[in-house]
Amino acid sequence: MTTPRWGHSATLLPNGKVLVAGGIAGGDPADGTTVLLASAELYDPSTGAFTPTGSMLTARWQATATLLADGRVLIAGGGPSLSGSAEIYDPSTGAFIATGDMVANTYLWVKDSPLLPDGRVFVAGYPTAEIYDPTTGAFTATAPYLTGAPSILEAATLLADGRVLLTGAINICYEPQCAVPGTGWAEIYDPAADAFTTAIGLSGWNGIDTATLLANGKVLIAGTDIYSLAPPYAEIFDPSAGTFTPAASPSTIHEDGAAALLPDGEVLFASAAPELYLPRSATFSAAGNLISLATSNKAVLLPDGTVLIAGGLLAGTVTSSAELYRPAVLTPAPELFAVWHATTGQLVFAGAPATAGEVLSMYATGLMEGGVIPPQVAVGGRLAQIQFFGDAPGYPGYYQVNFQAPASIAAGSAVPVRLTYLGRTSNQVAIGVQ
């Protein structure tokens, strides 16, 4: 990278480039000597190079970054002092602009602020969670947590059904002598009801957990950090039961390591001792060695199926290193084909336009066979409601997606349509809308 950094964000943009923003260039957050970064850069997979882009308005680390339906990126919260500010990166201009202030502070270690199926963004905040609406640029508080705000929140994971799983701890201890580093806390947020419910059985919080939605709709939790006396562990959350159960343990702690779901359903843990979680056998397996052996890095699945691993800490020193992980089989990003009227089968174009609220269909490639994670379809920069996705009848290797055109979509003769799956965006096609 152009700048050494850790605690940064890394977001795949619709144009295939990766936005890397903020973080810490050096120093120690514990004693206030950190060198915070406002700078940002872009990784271009076609050249393998990083180049600077516009800087953030506020230097921050551990902020969340969310790709919005219109291709912009929301950067929310982070340090210093758990900043309640937020800003937007616009790839078309390469600049950051201010947006509405948050109503609460973000949790410093929460890894994601997921994009909800209706196009809004869920942000896990303290003492309340909140929702960001891109159409108004404003944050509003959600209903309160069911059991009160936890001491720390590690992950906010969008489930296949549109709810959000939150995992963290109600008490924490970072010292090596702590036999029980924390008591697990888990709740589920339902955007439709604006309400939280409890999730049962999360084992003692061991710190620096990752949470990854699997192809079958369950969530893999894996963690433990160097300050814990507990061994490496993993568990599985089943949304249908609302409970956690133990899973096979990884061979190492993966402290603050990045996790990436691969197109074949396996999960890459990009720590100093990389591993793959193999869902078919429910076991972990070695995945080679990082070149830099950095920890606290970021991992981003790229359009060609490789994974970019960038930045982090190398023997306690902030690094600018970046490398690529190449799976045994490369699966490219989804490709979007024709869009047609679901009721008539006629193609949608300027002469046969769609209408707001109409159900449309498309063919695409690049989805997981038998997976339950729904794709996201953006029409005119607004998320559409997914009605169906699955195998395209009579066309092996192709998938059909039925979606409802957003009610708020603007009319036009060339309205853009894009499909996003596992964070990777398809090509763009244009349809007519009246």
C-alpha positions in Angstrom: 0.0 0.0 0.0 1.0 3.6 -0.3 0.8 4.0 3.5 1.3 1.5 6.4 -2.0 1.1 8.3 -4.0 -1.1 10.6 -7.5 -0.7 11.9 -8.4 0.5 8.4 -11.4 -0.4 6.3 -11.3 -2.2 3.0 -14.3 -2.1 0.6 -14.8 -3.6 -2.8 -16.3 -1.0 -5.1 -18.6 -1.8 -8.1 -15.8 -0.9 -10.5 -13.7 -3.7 -9.1 -11.3 -1.5 -7.2 -10.8 -1.7 -3.4 -11.2 1.4 -1.2 -8.8 1.3 1.7 -9.4 4.1 4.2 -8.1 5.4 7.6 -6.5 3.4 10.3 -3.4 3.9 12.4 0.1 4.5 11.0 1.9 3.9 14.3 1.8 4.3 18.0 -0.3 2.6 20.6 -4.0 3.2 21.2 -3.6 2.3 24.8 -1.3 5.3 25.6 -2.7 7.8 23.2 0.4 7.9 21.0 -1.4 6.8 17.9 -0.9 8.4 14.5 -4.4 8.4 13.0 -4.9 8.4 9.3 -7.5 10.3 7.2 -5.8 9.2 4.0 -7.4 6.6 1.6 -6.1 4.7 -1.4 -7.4 2.4 -4.1 -6.2 -1.0 -5.1 -6.7 -1.8 -8.8 -6.7 -5.6 -9.5 -5.9 -5.0 -13.2 -2.6 -3.4 -12.3 -1.9 -4.9 -8.9 -1.1 -1.4 -7.6 -2.3 1.0 -4.9 -2.8 4.7 -5.7 -4.0 7.6 -3.4 -7.5 8.9 -3.6 -9.2 11.7 -1.7 -8.8 11.8 2.1 -11.5 11.4 4.7 -12.8 14.5 6.4 -11.9 13.0 9.8 -8.9 10.8 10.7 -10.3 7.6 12.2 -9.6 3.9 12.9 -11.8 0.9 13.4 -14.6 2.7 11.5 -17.1 0.6 9.6 -17.4 0.9 5.8 -20.6 -0.1 4.0 -21.2 -0.2 0.2 -24.5 1.4 -0.5 -26.9 0.4 -3.2 -25.9 3.4 -5.4 -22.2 2.5 -5.3 -21.0 5.0 -2.7 -19.5 4.0 0.7 -20.7 5.0 4.1 -17.8 5.4 6.6 -19.3 5.5 10.1 -17.8 6.1 13.6 -14.5 4.7 14.8 -11.8 6.3 16.9 -10.7 8.6 18.2 -13.0 8.7 21.2 -15.6 6.5 19.4 -16.4 9.3 17.0 -20.1 9.8 16.2 -19.5 11.3 12.8 -19.9 9.7 9.4 -19.0 10.5 5.8 -19.6 9.2 2.3 -17.0 8.3 -0.3 -18.1 8.8 -3.9 -16.1 6.7 -6.4 -17.2 9.0 -9.3 -15.4 12.0 -7.8 -12.8 10.2 -5.6 -13.9 12.5 -2.7 -15.4 12.1 0.8 -18.3 14.3 1.8 -20.1 14.8 5.2 -23.4 13.1 6.0 -25.6 13.2 9.0 -24.1 12.7 12.5 -24.8 9.5 14.4 -27.1 9.5 17.4 -24.6 7.3 19.3 -21.0 6.2 19.3 -20.0 3.0 17.4 -18.4 0.1 19.2 -14.7 0.4 18.6 -14.2 -3.3 17.6 -17.4 -4.0 15.6 -16.4 -5.1 12.2 -19.4 -4.4 10.0 -22.4 -2.1 9.6 -24.5 -4.3 7.3 -26.6 -3.1 4.4 -30.2 -4.1 5.1 -32.5 -5.6 2.3 -34.4 -2.2 2.2 -31.2 -0.3 1.4 -30.7 1.2 4.9 -27.6 0.5 7.0 -27.7 -1.0 10.5 -25.0 0.5 12.8 -24.3 -1.1 16.2 -23.8 1.8 18.5 -23.5 2.5 22.2 -25.7 3.0 24.1 -28.2 2.3 21.2 -28.0 0.9 17.8 -29.2 3.0 14.9 -30.2 3.0 11.2 -28.8 5.2 8.5 -31.0 6.1 5.6 -29.1 7.0 2.4 -32.1 8.8 0.9 -32.1 11.3 3.8 -28.5 11.1 5.0 -29.8 10.8 8.6 -29.3 8.4 11.4 -32.2 7.4 13.8 -32.0 5.3 16.9 -33.5 1.8 16.9 -35.5 0.3 19.7 -33.3 -0.4 22.7 -31.2 -3.6 23.1 -33.3 -6.2 24.8 -30.9 -6.8 27.7 -29.0 -3.5 27.6 -25.9 -2.5 25.7 -23.0 -4.9 26.0 -19.5 -3.8 27.1 -18.1 -4.8 23.8 -19.6 -5.8 20.5 -17.5 -7.7 18.0 -19.7 -8.4 15.0 -23.0 -7.4 13.3 -23.8 -10.1 10.8 -26.6 -9.8 8.2 -28.6 -13.1 8.2 -30.1 -14.6 5.1 -33.6 -13.6 6.3 -32.7 -10.0 6.7 -32.2 -9.9 10.4 -28.9 -9.0 12.1 -27.0 -11.1 14.6 -25.0 -9.2 17.2 -22.3 -10.9 19.2 -20.1 -9.5 22.0 -19.7 -9.6 25.8 -21.3 -8.0 28.8 -18.0 -7.9 30.8 -14.5 -8.0 29.5 -10.9 -8.4 30.7 -7.9 -8.0 28.5 -5.2 -9.2 31.0 -3.4 -12.5 30.6 -4.5 -13.7 34.1 -8.2 -13.6 33.2 -9.4 -17.1 33.2 -12.8 -16.0 31.9 -12.2 -13.0 29.6 -15.9 -12.2 29.3 -19.5 -13.4 29.4 -21.0 -13.9 25.9 -23.8 -11.6 24.8 -25.8 -12.1 21.6 -29.0 -10.5 20.3 -30.9 -10.4 17.0 -32.3 -7.3 15.5 -35.4 -7.5 13.3 -35.7 -4.4 11.0 -39.3 -5.2 10.1 -40.3 -5.1 13.8 -37.6 -2.7 15.0 -37.0 -5.0 17.9 -34.3 -7.1 19.5 -34.6 -10.7 20.7 -32.0 -12.8 22.5 -29.8 -15.5 21.0 -29.0 -18.3 23.4 -25.8 -20.2 24.1 -22.9 -18.0 22.9 -19.9 -19.4 24.9 -17.7 -17.2 27.0 -16.4 -14.2 25.0 -12.7 -14.8 24.2 -12.1 -11.6 22.2 -11.4 -10.6 18.7 -14.0 -12.9 17.3 -15.0 -13.1 13.6 -18.5 -13.9 12.5 -19.1 -15.3 8.9 -22.5 -16.1 7.3 -22.2 -19.5 5.7 -23.8 -20.6 2.5 -26.4 -22.6 4.5 -27.5 -19.5 6.4 -25.7 -20.4 9.7 -23.0 -18.2 11.2 -19.5 -19.4 12.0 -18.0 -17.7 15.1 -14.3 -18.1 15.6 -11.9 -16.3 17.8 -9.7 -16.0 21.0 -6.9 -13.5 21.4 -3.4 -13.6 22.9 -4.6 -12.2 26.3 -7.0 -15.1 26.9 -6.2 -18.3 28.7 -8.9 -20.0 26.7 -7.9 -22.2 23.8 -8.9 -21.4 20.2 -12.6 -22.1 19.7 -15.4 -21.9 17.2 -19.2 -22.3 17.3 -22.1 -22.2 14.9 -25.2 -20.1 15.2 -28.4 -21.5 13.8 -30.9 -18.7 13.0 -33.8 -21.2 12.8 -33.3 -22.3 16.4 -31.8 -19.1 17.7 -29.0 -21.0 19.4 -25.2 -21.5 19.3 -23.5 -24.9 19.4 -19.8 -25.8 19.6 -17.9 -26.5 16.4 -14.5 -28.0 15.6 -11.8 -25.7 16.9 -9.2 -24.0 14.7 -5.6 -24.8 15.3 -4.7 -21.2 16.2 -6.3 -18.1 17.8 -6.6 -16.0 14.7 -6.3 -12.8 16.8 -8.2 -10.0 15.1 -7.6 -11.9 11.8 -9.8 -11.3 8.8 -12.3 -13.9 7.6 -13.7 -14.1 4.0 -16.4 -16.3 2.6 -15.2 -17.8 -0.6 -17.5 -18.6 -3.6 -17.2 -22.3 -3.0 -18.6 -21.9 0.6 -15.3 -22.3 2.4 -14.1 -19.6 4.8 -10.6 -18.2 4.7 -9.0 -17.0 8.0 -6.1 -14.7 7.0 -4.0 -14.6 10.1 -0.3 -15.4 10.7 -1.3 -19.1 10.4 -4.0 -19.1 7.7 -6.7 -21.7 7.8 -9.8 -22.7 5.8 -13.1 -23.7 7.4 -14.5 -26.6 5.3 -18.3 -26.7 5.7 -18.7 -30.1 4.2 -16.6 -31.7 6.9 -17.2 -28.9 9.5 -13.4 -28.8 10.1 -10.5 -26.4 9.8 -7.6 -27.0 7.4 -4.3 -25.2 6.9 -4.2 -22.7 4.0 -0.5 -22.2 3.4 1.4 -19.3 4.9 1.1 -15.5 4.6 4.2 -14.0 3.1 4.2 -11.1 5.6 2.8 -13.0 8.6 0.9 -9.8 9.5 -2.1 -9.9 11.9 -5.0 -7.4 12.2 -5.2 -7.3 8.5 -8.1 -6.9 6.1 -9.3 -9.5 3.5 -11.4 -8.7 0.5 -12.8 -11.2 -2.1 -11.9 -9.7 -5.5 -13.8 -10.0 -8.8 -11.5 -12.7 -10.2 -11.9 -15.0 -7.1 -8.6 -14.2 -5.4 -8.5 -12.5 -2.0 -6.6 -9.3 -1.2 -5.0 -9.3 2.2 -3.7 -5.9 3.2 -2.0 -4.1 6.0 -2.1 -4.9 9.7 0.6 -5.5 12.3 3.9 -7.4 11.7 5.7 -8.2 14.9 3.9 -5.2 16.5 4.9 -2.8 13.7 2.3 -1.3 11.3 2.8 -2.7 7.8 2.0 -1.6 4.3 2.3 -5.1 2.9 -0.4 -6.6 0.6 -0.7 -10.0 -0.9 -3.2 -12.2 -2.8 -4.6 -15.6 -1.8 -5.4 -17.8 -4.7 -8.0 -20.5 -4.0 -7.6 -23.9 -5.8 -10.5 -22.9 -8.0 -11.2 -19.3 -9.1 -14.8 -18.3 -9.3 -15.4 -14.9 -11.0 -17.9 -12.3 -9.9 -21.5 -12.7 -10.9 -22.5 -11.8 -14.5 -25.9 -10.4 -15.2 -27.8 -11.2 -18.4 -31.3 -10.2 -19.7 -34.0 -8.7 -17.5 -37.6 -9.4 -18.4 -41.1 -8.8 -17.2 -42.0 -11.8 -14.9 -45.6 -11.9 -16.0 -45.1 -11.8 -19.8 -41.5 -13.0 -20.3 -40.9 -9.9 -22.6 -37.5 -8.3 -22.3 -37.4 -4.9 -20.4 -36.0 -2.0 -22.5 -37.0 1.5 -23.4 -39.8 0.3 -25.7 -41.2 -2.1 -23.1 -40.4 -0.3 -19.8 -40.9 -1.6 -16.3 -43.0 0.1 -13.7 -42.3 0.9 -10.1 -43.4 -2.1 -8.0 -43.4 -4.6 -10.9 -41.8 -8.0 -10.4 -39.0 -8.6 -12.9 -36.7 -11.5 -13.6 -33.1 -11.9 -14.6 -30.5 -14.6 -15.4 -27.1 -14.5 -13.7 -24.1 -16.6 -13.0 -21.8 -16.7 -9.9 -24.3 -17.7 -7.2 -23.7 -20.7 -4.9 -25.4 -23.9 -5.8 -27.9 -24.6 -3.1 -26.9 -21.5 -1.1 -29.5 -19.6 0.9 -27.7 -16.2 1.0 -29.8 -13.9 -1.2 -28.2 -11.6 -3.8 -28.8 -7.9 -3.7 -30.2 -6.2 -6.8 -29.9 -2.4 -7.2 -32.2 -0.7 -9.7 -31.4 3.0 -10.2 -29.3 3.0 -7.1 -32.1 1.6 -4.9 -32.3 -2.0 -3.6 -35.1 -4.2 -5.0 -37.0 -6.7 -2.9 -35.8 -10.3 -3.8 -38.8 -12.6 -4.5 -36.9 -15.7 -5.6 -33.4 -16.9 -6.5 -32.3 -20.3 -7.6 -31.4 -22.5 -10.5 -32.6 -21.3 -13.9 -34.8 -24.2 -15.2 -33.1 -25.9 -18.2 -29.9 -23.8 -18.0 -27.3 -25.5 -15.9 -24.8 -23.1 -14.3 -27.2 -20.2 -14.6 -29.5 -18.8 -11.8 -32.8 -17.0 -12.0 -33.5 -14.0 -9.7 -37.0 -12.5 -9.4 -37.1 -9.1 -7.8 -39.6 -6.2 -7.3 -38.7 -2.9 -8.8 -38.4 -0.3 -6.0 -41.5 1.9 -5.6 -39.3 5.0 -5.4 -37.4 4.3 -8.6 -37.1 7.3 -11.0 -38.3 6.9 -14.5 -35.8 6.8 -17.4 -34.9 5.1 -20.6 -31.6 3.7 -19.3 -31.9 2.9 -15.6 -28.9 0.9 -14.3 -29.4 -2.6 -12.8 -26.6 -4.4 -10.9 -26.5 -7.6 -8.9 -24.2 -7.9 -5.8 -23.3 -11.3 -4.2 -20.8 -12.0 -1.5 -19.7 -8.4 -1.8 -18.9 -8.6 -5.5 -20.9 -6.6 -8.1 -21.9 -7.9 -11.5 -21.8 -6.0 -14.8 -24.4 -3.3 -15.2 -27.3 -3.5 -17.7 -29.8 -0.7 -18.5 -33.6 -1.0 -18.5 -36.4 1.3 -19.3 -38.7 2.5 -16.4 -41.9 4.5 -16.7 
